[in-house]
Amino acid sequence: MYMKTKLLIALACLGGFAAQAQQEALYTHYMYNTLAVNPGYAGSRDALTLTALGRFQWVGFNGAPMTQTFTAHTPVGLKKNVGAGMSLLNDRVGPVNNTGLSADFAYRMKLAPKTFLCFGVKAGLENFNAGLNKLILHDQVNNDVSFETAIRNRVMPNVGVGAYFHTERFYTGISVPKVIENGLYATQYSNTINVGREKRHYYFIMGGVIPLTPQIKFKPTVLAKMTESAPAQADVTFNFLINDVVTVGGMYRTGDAWGGLFGVNLTEQFSLGYSFDWSSVNRTGRYNSGSHELMLRYDFIYEKERRIKSPRYF
């Protein structure tokens, strides 16, 4: 079983570099972590918003993916027509670790009361490390050079763009959070070897709030992801908001997983969310206890603004 674990992690790493498959971190709580993928979201909650998210994938699986993000954003300016924010990322899978810091800016065009079209840009740096030479392979007959090298402290700049449209009860957006396809260079016996490159990812997001009764609102959302050399993937969630306090629902990720979400607005400003998903296709499901996410969000809402702000559904 130990050898199978190492083999599966090796294949995951190889898929990310040599095969140039999907490389970006995934989130079940994408509807609360929008700034991580779309800079146009900056400032859209009309408050200084802090969001922390931790994803622990395939719990119990040796070398399983773990992701942590922290985002902060707020509207700025006298007319609040500019959004500014920042995003922190730490993403690890097996011997691969990627950390990043980016700044986000959005210009917010008010089309009608409570209706905005926002255009955003993202700029940042990543520090990438991959000790592929530390993996124990099940089959070393082919002597794949990708697993004989290491990528150490590869610092990569990047920029991203996004557009985000939202009303009080609907939103949609498109984005490319990383436009530059940086090369991934490893070192072997003082030689530099190109073992792959980052691939550009395209995101489409949409969601809404539909009142069913005075106490219950239906919140469907979807996030579609596309990149070269990998199948398109969509996350679909169906949540129910009860008394504007408790959220319960389910999720489905095409070709991958299904699961459930739970959230609670502890106060008007502080929210907590938890999700669980189980891979229905990936063979790792035999050796782990599913994937878990925890989300914390806090809005700084000042007393003088409480009477003029709309409910913050997104």
PEKA-V885157 format. One record per backbone hydrogen bond with DSSP energy under -1.0 kcal/mol. NH is the residue of the N-H (numbers start at 1). CO is the residue of the C=O. If there is no record, write none. Layout:
BEGIN
nh:NH co:CO
nh:NH co:CO
END
This chain:
BEGIN
nh:5 co:1
nh:6 co:2
nh:7 co:3
nh:8 co:4
nh:9 co:5
nh:10 co:6
nh:11 co:7
nh:12 co:8
nh:13 co:9
nh:14 co:10
nh:15 co:11
nh:16 co:12
nh:17 co:13
nh:19 co:14
nh:21 co:15
nh:32 co:29
nh:36 co:33
nh:37 co:34
nh:38 co:34
nh:41 co:38
nh:42 co:39
nh:44 co:41
nh:46 co:43
nh:49 co:73
nh:50 co:298
nh:51 co:71
nh:52 co:296
nh:53 co:69
nh:54 co:294
nh:55 co:67
nh:56 co:292
nh:57 co:65
nh:59 co:290
nh:61 co:58
nh:64 co:61
nh:66 co:92
nh:67 co:55
nh:68 co:90
nh:69 co:53
nh:70 co:88
nh:71 co:51
nh:72 co:86
nh:73 co:49
nh:74 co:84
nh:76 co:82
nh:82 co:76
nh:83 co:106
nh:84 co:74
nh:85 co:104
nh:86 co:72
nh:87 co:102
nh:88 co:70
nh:89 co:100
nh:90 co:68
nh:91 co:98
nh:92 co:66
nh:93 co:96
nh:94 co:63
nh:96 co:93
nh:97 co:129
nh:98 co:91
nh:99 co:127
nh:100 co:89
nh:101 co:125
nh:102 co:87
nh:103 co:123
nh:104 co:85
nh:105 co:121
nh:106 co:83
nh:107 co:119
nh:108 co:81
nh:109 co:117
nh:111 co:115
nh:112 co:115
nh:115 co:112
nh:116 co:166
nh:117 co:109
nh:118 co:164
nh:119 co:107
nh:120 co:162
nh:121 co:105
nh:122 co:160
nh:123 co:103
nh:124 co:158
nh:125 co:101
nh:126 co:156
nh:127 co:99
nh:128 co:154
nh:129 co:97
nh:130 co:151
nh:131 co:95
nh:132 co:130
nh:133 co:149
nh:134 co:131
nh:135 co:132
nh:147 co:144
nh:148 co:145
nh:150 co:187
nh:151 co:130
nh:154 co:128
nh:156 co:126
nh:158 co:124
nh:160 co:122
nh:161 co:176
nh:162 co:120
nh:163 co:174
nh:164 co:118
nh:165 co:172
nh:166 co:116
nh:167 co:170
nh:171 co:207
nh:172 co:165
nh:173 co:205
nh:174 co:163
nh:175 co:203
nh:176 co:161
nh:179 co:159
nh:182 co:180
nh:184 co:196
nh:186 co:193
nh:187 co:150
nh:188 co:191
nh:191 co:188
nh:193 co:186
nh:195 co:184
nh:198 co:182
nh:202 co:226
nh:203 co:175
nh:204 co:224
nh:205 co:173
nh:206 co:222
nh:207 co:171
nh:208 co:220
nh:209 co:169
nh:210 co:218
nh:212 co:216
nh:213 co:216
nh:217 co:241
nh:218 co:210
nh:219 co:239
nh:221 co:237
nh:222 co:206
nh:223 co:235
nh:224 co:204
nh:225 co:233
nh:226 co:202
nh:230 co:227
nh:233 co:225
nh:235 co:223
nh:236 co:252
nh:237 co:221
nh:238 co:250
nh:239 co:219
nh:240 co:248
nh:241 co:217
nh:242 co:246
nh:243 co:215
nh:245 co:242
nh:246 co:242
nh:247 co:263
nh:248 co:240
nh:249 co:261
nh:250 co:238
nh:251 co:259
nh:252 co:236
nh:253 co:257
nh:254 co:234
nh:256 co:253
nh:257 co:253
nh:258 co:278
nh:259 co:251
nh:260 co:276
nh:261 co:249
nh:262 co:274
nh:263 co:247
nh:264 co:272
nh:265 co:245
nh:266 co:264
nh:266 co:270
nh:267 co:270
nh:271 co:297
nh:272 co:264
nh:273 co:295
nh:274 co:262
nh:275 co:293
nh:276 co:260
nh:277 co:291
nh:278 co:258
nh:280 co:256
nh:281 co:256
nh:285 co:282
nh:286 co:283
nh:287 co:284
nh:289 co:59
nh:291 co:277
nh:292 co:56
nh:293 co:275
nh:294 co:54
nh:295 co:273
nh:296 co:52
nh:297 co:271
nh:298 co:50
nh:299 co:269
nh:300 co:48
nh:301 co:299
nh:305 co:302
nh:308 co:305
END
